[in-house]
Amino acid sequence: QVQLVESGGGLVQAGGSLRLSCAASGRIFSIDNMTWYRQVPGKQRELVAFITSGNSTNYAYSVKGRFTISRDNAKNTMYLQMNSLKPEDTAVYYCNADETKGTKWYQYWGQGTQVTVSS
């Protein structure tokens, strides 16, 4: 089993920055894609950014140019650098990772970290 633990959330003023981390531990075989999602109460969880094992990235339109996703495979850790934060970025941010072991595909979720941006 793989555990994901997010950290780095908090309260920040609009225009500020935060850096989220997601550390994977446990019985890791080879993590493929890693993704950041966010969710506001009463709304569906939305994809924020993802990064492949080969470091290809993609972003939601709403965060493009402001957020940067990266990963350190040696540390099994993913990051999300969030700049120019807006109140609408307020949400619980979750990390997600997947891996394939033989013919089986596994997906893991972290517990979430709260990001609050004040106006």
Backbone as CSV, one residue per row, in Angstrom:
resi,resn,N_x,N_y,N_z,CA_x,CA_y,CA_z,C_x,C_y,C_z
1,GLN,0.839,-1.191,0.000,0.000,0.000,0.000,0.880,1.249,0.000
2,VAL,0.437,2.258,-0.723,1.166,3.519,-0.812,0.375,4.597,-0.080
3,GLN,1.066,5.387,0.702,0.439,6.504,1.392,0.938,7.817,0.773
4,LEU,0.002,8.760,0.645,0.336,10.091,0.165,0.010,11.089,1.263
5,VAL,0.949,11.966,1.540,0.743,12.976,2.578,1.038,14.353,2.002
6,GLU,0.016,15.208,2.019,0.191,16.579,1.544,0.609,17.483,2.692
7,SER,1.299,18.540,2.350,1.658,19.560,3.324,1.841,20.876,2.606
8,GLY,1.875,21.962,3.388,2.159,23.267,2.812,0.957,24.178,2.665
9,GLY,-0.224,23.669,2.965,-1.405,24.513,2.867,-1.414,25.566,3.977
10,GLY,-2.343,26.502,3.862,-2.453,27.526,4.875,-3.269,28.698,4.404
11,LEU,-3.153,29.792,5.143,-3.870,31.031,4.842,-2.896,32.035,4.252
12,VAL,-3.287,32.634,3.143,-2.422,33.610,2.476,-3.297,34.701,1.884
13,GLN,-2.738,35.879,1.760,-3.475,36.976,1.137,-3.436,36.847,-0.376
14,ALA,-4.423,37.423,-1.013,-4.453,37.429,-2.475,-3.157,38.037,-3.008
15,GLY,-2.635,37.405,-4.051,-1.361,37.833,-4.618,-0.165,37.120,-4.029
16,GLY,-0.383,36.392,-2.950,0.700,35.673,-2.296,0.997,34.331,-2.931
17,SER,1.890,33.602,-2.278,2.332,32.313,-2.811,2.311,31.245,-1.724
18,LEU,2.142,30.028,-2.153,2.270,28.855,-1.305,2.900,27.748,-2.121
19,ARG,3.572,26.841,-1.431,4.127,25.661,-2.093,3.612,24.418,-1.385
20,LEU,2.866,23.625,-2.124,2.353,22.372,-1.592,3.323,21.238,-1.920
21,SER,3.384,20.280,-1.012,4.177,19.074,-1.236,3.288,17.855,-1.062
22,CYS,3.628,16.804,-1.770,2.937,15.527,-1.635,4.000,14.439,-1.613
23,ALA,4.159,13.812,-0.467,5.180,12.786,-0.301,4.545,11.406,-0.317
24,ALA,5.083,10.545,-1.136,4.614,9.170,-1.219,5.527,8.263,-0.412
25,SER,4.936,7.327,0.290,5.716,6.362,1.074,5.001,5.020,1.069
26,GLY,5.689,4.024,1.575,5.085,2.699,1.633,5.656,1.779,0.569
27,ARG,4.840,0.848,0.126,5.293,-0.162,-0.822,5.165,0.388,-2.246
28,ILE,6.083,1.303,-2.570,6.074,1.936,-3.877,6.784,1.052,-4.882
29,PHE,6.136,0.839,-6.017,6.780,0.091,-7.095,7.397,1.081,-8.076
30,SER,6.559,1.803,-8.767,7.023,2.836,-9.688,5.837,3.749,-9.995
31,ILE,5.840,4.901,-9.370,4.715,5.813,-9.568,4.762,6.421,-10.965
32,ASP,3.637,6.396,-11.633,3.534,6.942,-12.988,3.105,8.406,-12.920
33,ASN,1.826,8.666,-13.105,1.331,10.035,-13.096,1.058,10.511,-11.678
34,MET,1.297,11.795,-11.460,0.939,12.419,-10.192,0.116,13.663,-10.508
35,THR,-0.922,13.874,-9.734,-1.903,14.905,-10.061,-2.310,15.675,-8.814
36,TRP,-2.522,16.946,-8.971,-3.148,17.772,-7.941,-4.596,18.045,-8.344
37,TYR,-5.486,17.832,-7.402,-6.884,18.181,-7.540,-7.231,19.172,-6.434
38,ARG,-8.368,19.841,-6.607,-8.873,20.672,-5.525,-10.397,20.572,-5.486
39,GLN,-10.926,20.845,-4.321,-12.367,20.726,-4.149,-12.864,21.772,-3.167
40,VAL,-13.951,22.411,-3.574,-14.664,23.366,-2.743,-15.937,22.683,-2.277
41,PRO,-16.341,22.881,-1.039,-17.577,22.235,-0.556,-18.755,22.486,-1.493
42,GLY,-19.456,21.410,-1.803,-20.616,21.511,-2.668,-20.308,21.449,-4.147
43,LYS,-19.025,21.377,-4.484,-18.638,21.305,-5.902,-17.835,20.042,-6.157
44,GLN,-17.750,19.691,-7.422,-16.979,18.512,-7.807,-15.489,18.788,-7.673
45,ARG,-14.756,17.715,-7.397,-13.306,17.830,-7.360,-12.821,18.132,-8.774
46,GLU,-11.903,19.089,-8.902,-11.416,19.456,-10.224,-9.903,19.253,-10.310
47,LEU,-9.458,18.892,-11.501,-8.040,18.704,-11.737,-7.364,20.060,-11.823
48,VAL,-6.248,20.187,-11.147,-5.483,21.429,-11.161,-4.276,21.296,-12.090
49,ALA,-3.514,20.221,-11.902,-2.318,20.018,-12.714,-1.883,18.572,-12.576
50,PHE,-1.252,18.045,-13.603,-0.664,16.724,-13.478,0.695,16.680,-14.147
51,ILE,1.465,15.686,-13.728,2.809,15.504,-14.248,3.035,14.012,-14.428
52,THR,3.585,13.665,-15.581,3.850,12.260,-15.873,5.214,11.844,-15.325
53,SER,5.495,10.571,-15.419,6.792,10.077,-14.959,7.919,10.670,-15.783
54,GLY,7.609,11.080,-17.011,8.604,11.706,-17.868,8.625,13.217,-17.760
55,ASN,7.914,13.758,-16.758,7.867,15.201,-16.474,7.096,16.024,-17.497
56,SER,6.228,15.400,-18.269,5.284,16.180,-19.070,4.213,16.716,-18.130
57,THR,3.795,17.956,-18.370,2.844,18.590,-17.466,1.641,19.140,-18.209
58,ASN,0.570,19.316,-17.473,-0.605,19.975,-18.022,-1.330,20.655,-16.868
59,TYR,-2.023,21.731,-17.179,-2.654,22.556,-16.163,-4.097,22.897,-16.528
60,ALA,-4.893,23.102,-15.510,-6.210,23.673,-15.731,-6.031,25.099,-16.240
61,TYR,-6.940,25.527,-17.071,-6.833,26.864,-17.651,-6.793,27.940,-16.568
62,SER,-7.518,27.712,-15.497,-7.638,28.722,-14.450,-6.336,28.962,-13.687
63,VAL,-5.395,28.027,-13.762,-4.150,28.180,-13.002,-2.926,28.305,-13.904
64,LYS,-3.127,28.157,-15.181,-1.996,28.194,-16.109,-1.282,29.540,-16.018
65,GLY,0.023,29.471,-15.920,0.822,30.689,-15.798,1.034,31.144,-14.370
66,ARG,0.273,30.585,-13.431,0.410,30.961,-12.022,0.944,29.804,-11.175
67,PHE,0.569,28.586,-11.519,0.972,27.399,-10.762,2.001,26.615,-11.562
68,THR,2.919,25.981,-10.838,3.909,25.119,-11.462,3.983,23.802,-10.713
69,ILE,3.788,22.714,-11.433,3.885,21.377,-10.853,5.259,20.800,-11.153
70,SER,5.804,20.076,-10.194,7.100,19.434,-10.397,7.156,18.183,-9.523
71,ARG,8.157,17.366,-9.743,8.311,16.168,-8.930,9.784,15.823,-8.794
72,ASP,10.089,15.178,-7.687,11.432,14.660,-7.424,11.271,13.160,-7.277
73,ASN,11.590,12.420,-8.329,11.363,10.979,-8.319,12.223,10.267,-7.272
74,ALA,13.396,10.792,-7.006,14.270,10.166,-6.012,13.647,10.227,-4.626
75,LYS,12.860,11.272,-4.390,12.209,11.444,-3.096,10.738,11.036,-3.129
76,ASN,10.261,10.586,-4.289,8.841,10.241,-4.439,7.943,11.372,-3.941
77,THR,8.284,12.570,-4.326,7.575,13.752,-3.864,7.178,14.628,-5.043
78,MET,5.985,15.176,-4.948,5.471,16.097,-5.951,5.234,17.450,-5.284
79,TYR,5.370,18.499,-6.073,5.198,19.841,-5.544,4.213,20.638,-6.406
80,LEU,3.628,21.633,-5.810,2.810,22.589,-6.551,3.156,23.977,-6.036
81,GLN,3.874,24.720,-6.850,4.192,26.100,-6.529,3.043,26.967,-7.014
82,MET,2.416,27.674,-6.087,1.246,28.480,-6.421,1.583,29.949,-6.184
83,ASN,1.590,30.715,-7.262,1.879,32.143,-7.200,0.648,32.949,-7.608
84,SER,0.676,34.221,-7.285,-0.429,35.121,-7.644,-1.770,34.519,-7.256
85,LEU,-1.845,34.051,-6.042,-3.056,33.364,-5.591,-4.249,34.302,-5.555
86,LYS,-5.406,33.732,-5.857,-6.664,34.471,-5.893,-7.636,33.839,-4.889
87,PRO,-8.604,34.606,-4.416,-9.591,34.016,-3.490,-10.276,32.779,-4.072
88,GLU,-10.466,32.749,-5.369,-11.114,31.590,-5.993,-10.230,30.345,-6.016
89,ASP,-8.985,30.463,-5.604,-8.128,29.290,-5.453,-8.357,28.600,-4.107
90,THR,-9.150,29.200,-3.247,-9.447,28.595,-1.954,-10.141,27.259,-2.141
91,ALA,-9.580,26.221,-1.535,-10.107,24.866,-1.683,-9.270,23.925,-0.828
92,VAL,-9.728,22.698,-0.731,-8.879,21.626,-0.207,-8.150,21.016,-1.400
93,TYR,-6.853,20.942,-1.310,-6.028,20.417,-2.386,-5.618,18.984,-2.057
94,TYR,-5.839,18.100,-3.020,-5.544,16.675,-2.850,-4.489,16.246,-3.867
95,CYS,-3.602,15.384,-3.436,-2.703,14.794,-4.420,-3.152,13.369,-4.730
96,ASN,-2.826,12.983,-5.907,-3.229,11.693,-6.453,-2.037,11.105,-7.188
97,ALA,-1.872,9.817,-7.076,-0.787,9.154,-7.802,-1.280,7.811,-8.295
98,ASP,-0.703,7.356,-9.396,-1.064,6.034,-9.874,0.180,5.254,-10.266
99,GLU,0.043,3.966,-10.207,1.127,3.097,-10.631,0.554,1.805,-11.186
100,THR,1.334,1.181,-12.037,0.955,-0.083,-12.642,1.930,-1.142,-12.170
101,LYS,1.372,-2.209,-11.597,2.188,-3.345,-11.171,1.724,-4.537,-11.990
102,GLY,2.534,-4.926,-12.973,2.120,-6.008,-13.861,0.918,-5.571,-14.667
103,THR,-0.196,-6.248,-14.493,-1.405,-5.922,-15.238,-2.400,-5.121,-14.411
104,LYS,-2.035,-4.816,-13.189,-2.963,-4.119,-12.302,-2.576,-2.650,-12.170
105,TRP,-3.591,-1.802,-12.143,-3.413,-0.349,-12.002,-3.966,0.071,-10.657
106,TYR,-3.174,0.866,-9.951,-3.554,1.320,-8.626,-3.581,2.853,-8.609
107,GLN,-4.485,3.392,-7.795,-4.601,4.841,-7.645,-4.649,5.156,-6.156
108,TYR,-3.939,6.200,-5.778,-3.849,6.568,-4.377,-4.208,8.041,-4.204
109,TRP,-4.762,8.352,-3.021,-5.147,9.725,-2.691,-4.552,10.131,-1.354
110,GLY,-4.211,11.396,-1.243,-3.836,11.962,0.032,-5.075,12.416,0.781
111,GLN,-4.852,12.911,1.986,-5.970,13.304,2.841,-6.417,14.738,2.587
112,GLY,-5.616,15.499,1.860,-5.979,16.871,1.530,-5.337,17.891,2.440
113,THR,-5.098,19.068,1.886,-4.572,20.183,2.673,-5.343,21.443,2.285
114,GLN,-5.740,22.201,3.280,-6.583,23.378,3.037,-5.730,24.560,2.598
115,VAL,-6.178,25.195,1.529,-5.579,26.451,1.072,-6.672,27.518,1.120
116,THR,-6.413,28.582,1.843,-7.371,29.669,1.958,-6.695,30.969,1.528
117,VAL,-7.301,31.632,0.559,-6.754,32.889,0.042,-7.731,34.009,0.408
118,SER,-7.283,34.940,1.186,-8.142,36.042,1.607,-7.996,37.223,0.652
119,SER,-9.096,37.945,0.503,-9.088,39.090,-0.424,-8.656,40.370,0.278
